[in-house]
Amino acid sequence: MLRRVPLVIWLTAVWVLLWGTFDAGTLFLGVLVALLVTLLFPLPMIRTGMVLRPLPMLRLIGYLAWDLVISTLRVAWQAVWHRRSAKAGIVASTLRSDSDHVIAIVASAVSLAPGKFVLQIDRVNRTCYVYALGLRPGEEDSVRREMWFLERLVVDAVGSAGQRELVRGDAG
């Protein structure tokens, strides 16, 4: 039952937001509906092998915030100075981790900031196809290095010990 507490809190928050009022009745009904939903439709336990490490997680969040600012400035630069002649490209980047969860987090993190997003994931080959705005010929390796750096940050923050060794071993 303790495993369901975060889900009950989340569902209650969604209920209150949907109703648009915060009062005792709405809160009570939200908790009641959340409990009912979690009891009638229990979610299966998912074993990810992931371990949350607070300091590396803060480093990942800091990097994502910094990337959001820099990417926004880059897109603004492309929009103002290059307009219709802005260059873009698609780069295939093969990740080192074989975890579905790590690959999904990396793909989501790349797509968070403007100017880059993952178009497709080739799961078998662990390859992400990344669209990058402002990409000039010969800069493909910089996109790959960014993907590998982001993968390392994600694995440091939530990856297993084996994944951390794999990513650090390849990075030098």
N, C-alpha and C positions, 0 to 999 in steps of 0.2 A: 504493500500500500504506500510506503514511503517513496517508492520510485515514481508514483503517480502525482506526487505533490507539485513538482514544477509544471506538469501538464495541466493540472487543475488550476493553478495560479494563472497560467497563460490563457486557458480557455475562459476563465472568469474575466480577465482583463479584456479579452476580445469581446465578450458579452457586454461589458460596461461600455466599451467604446462604440459598439454597434448601437446601443440604446442612446448614447449621447448624454446620459445623466449619471451622476455619481451620487447615489443615496443608499440608505440601508436596504431598501426593498430590492433595488437593482442588483446590489452586491450579493444579497442573500440568494436571489433567484439565479444569479450567475454561478455562484458556488454550487447550488443545487443542480443546475443543468450540467455543469462541468463534471460533477461527481457521477451523474446519471450517464453521461456520454462515456466516461472512462470505465465505468462498470459494464455497460452494455457492449461497448466496442473496444476491448482491451488491445493495446498495441503489443506486438511481439517484442521480446528483448532482442536487441541487436548488439552483438559482440563486435566491437571495432578494433580492439587492441590499442586504442588511442589513450594517451595519458596527457592530461592538461598540465602544462608547466607554466606557472604564472609569469615569470620574467621573460622567457622567450615569447609568450603570448603578447606581452606589452610591447616587445620589440616588433612583432608582426603588426600589431595595431598601429604603432608609430610609423612603420614603413608604409602601410596602406594609407594612412592620413597624409603623409608626405607625398606619396604617389598621386593621390587624388588632387592635391594642389598643383603639382608639377604637370600632370596630365591635362588639367583644366587650362592652365596657361599655354601648354603646347597646342591644344585644340583651338583656343582663342587666337593664337598666333597664326595657325593655318587658315582659320576663317577670315581673319582680317587681311593678311598679307598675300595669301596664295589663292584664296577664294576658289575659283573653278579649276585652277591648275594644281591643286593640292595632290601630292603623290600619296599612294597607299599601296600596301602589299599584303600578301598572306604568307606566313612563315610556318613551316612545320617544325615543332619543337618536341623532341622525345624526352620524356621525363624519366627519372631514374627509379622512382618509387612505383611499386606495383599495387599499391592500395587504392581501391576505388574511392575511399573517403578522401585520401590526400589529393588524388587527381581532381575530384569534384571541388574541393576547397581551393586548390590552385586555380582551376578554371573560373570559379566564381570570383576569386580575388582579382584576377586579371581583368575580368569584365566589369568590375566595380567602378573603375575610373574611366573617364571618357577617352576615346581615341584608340582603345584596344579592346578586343573581345575575342573569346574563343568561338570560332565558327563550328567546329566539329572536334570530337574526340574519337580517335581510333583506339579503342580499349585494348585490343589484342597487342598492338605495338606500343602502347603507352604514349601515343603521339597526340599533341594538341595542335590544331591548325588555328593560328592566331592572326586575326586581321589587325593591322597596325596602320594608323593614319600618320602621314608625314614620313613614311619609310622610303628612303632613297636606295637605289641599287648599291649593294655591298654592305648594307647595314643589317642584314638578316641575322648575323651572329650576335648583334647587340640585343635583339629581341630574345634570342635563345638564352643568352646569359641572364637577362632579366627573369625569364621563366625559371631557370635553374636556381637563381638566387631566391626567388619567391618560394619555390619548392623547398629549399633548404630552411627558410624561415618557418614555413608551415610544419615541416617535419620536426624541427626543433621545438615548436610550440605544442604539437599534439601527436607526433609520430611515436612509433614503438622504438625500442632500443636498436633493433635490427635495421629499421629504416634509417635511423640517425647515423648508424655506422656506414650504411650503403651510400647515403647522400654525402657524408663528410669524406668518405673514401674517394669518391669521384671528384670532389671539389678540390682535393689537394690536401 
